[in-house]
C-alpha cells in the first residue's frame, strides 16, 4: 500500500461572468422590445435568454458540488495517509516482535539442549555457538571466561570468524571482562574509545585485538560468579540495551547449565579419582589399560606400563606417624604429574604405595628412559615431616605390549616382576622385564 494524492476537479473561474451574460441579454431584449417592434423581438430574445440562464445556473451548482467533493476527497485522502503511516509503524513493530519471539523460542530450545546432561566442554561449546547465532554480527566474537576460586579468569570457549587462539591473546581477560566480573553487572560499551568508565589507553593495551564495542554479562550461580559471557566487535555501536537484556537471559540459563556440568564432572571424578592423591583409582586405571590395549590391537601399535613403589614406605609411618604416610603419597602424586608433564601418560594409584603408569605408543626403551628420569626427579625432591626434612626414593619396573604380554593382567604381572627385581637389586632403580 502506498500514499496517494487526490485527483480534484478544477474549479471554474468564469462563473460570475457567465451569470451576468444571460441577465444582460434579457435586459437588452426588454429595452429594445418596446422601441423596435417588441412583438417580433421579444419571443426570440426571451427564450434563448432563459435557456442560457438555466444552463449557467445548473453549471454553477455543478461547480459547487465538485468543489464540495474535492474537499471531501482531500479529507479522506488525508485520513488514508494517516492510516497508512500507522500501518507502517505497526508492521515495523510486528517485525521486531516477531524477531524477538523467535529469539526467545531459540532460548527455549537452548534450555532443552542444556538439559541433556552435557559435559562442561560440550556445554561451553554449545553456549558460544548459540550465543553467536542469536546476537553475533559479521565481525564479532563470542568469548566465555571461567573464574577459579581466586577470581582469576581463563578463556574457556570462543566462537566467531575471529575466534582463533592465535588471535585471542587475552586468555586471562581484559579490562572489560575484569570490570564485569568485579561488579557482577551486565556491561554495554558502545564505543571503547569514549566510554568514561575505562581509560582508552589502558583498554587498548590489555587487548591484542581491535575492540570498539561489546556487551558482557556475568555468569552467576548461587551468588557465586562462575565467569563472563561476552560479545565484542571492531565496529562501534553494534549492540543495544535490548541485546544486553537478551545476553543476560542467556547468561542466567547458561549459569545453571555450567554449574550442573561442573557438579556432574566433580561427581564423575570422585568415582574415578583417588580422594587422597587425585590420581585414577585402581578400578579406573585398569579400565583405561583395557581401552589402550584395544586401541593398540586395532592400530597395531605398542604401549608400555610402569609399576612404581615407594621404597621403605613403612618407615615414614613408623617414624613420623600415619599422617606422614599420607603426606608422602600426596607429594609423590604431585611429583609424578610434574615429572610427566607434557608426556602422554596415564597415572593411577594401584594400591597402598604402588602406582601404575600407562605410556601409550611408547616402546620399552622409551619407557625405561622416561622411568629413569621420573625416578631421578623424585629423588631430588624433599619434604618436611614433623620439622624434619627427608627425601623419597622409588623403585620402578617396566614391561611392554605386545612383546612381553598379550593381556592387561599378564602385562601388569610382568611389570610387577620387574619391580621386584629392582627392589632385590637395592631399590631406587628401574628394571625392565
Helices and strands as residue ranges (DSSP letters): H 15-35, H 38-114, H 120-135, E 141-147, E 153-159, H 175-183, E 187-189, H 200-205, E 213-221, E 224-233, H 241-272, H 282-299, E 303-310, H 313-320, H 322-339, E 345-351, E 354-360, H 364-379, E 382-385, E 388-391, E 394-401, H 408-424, E 430-432
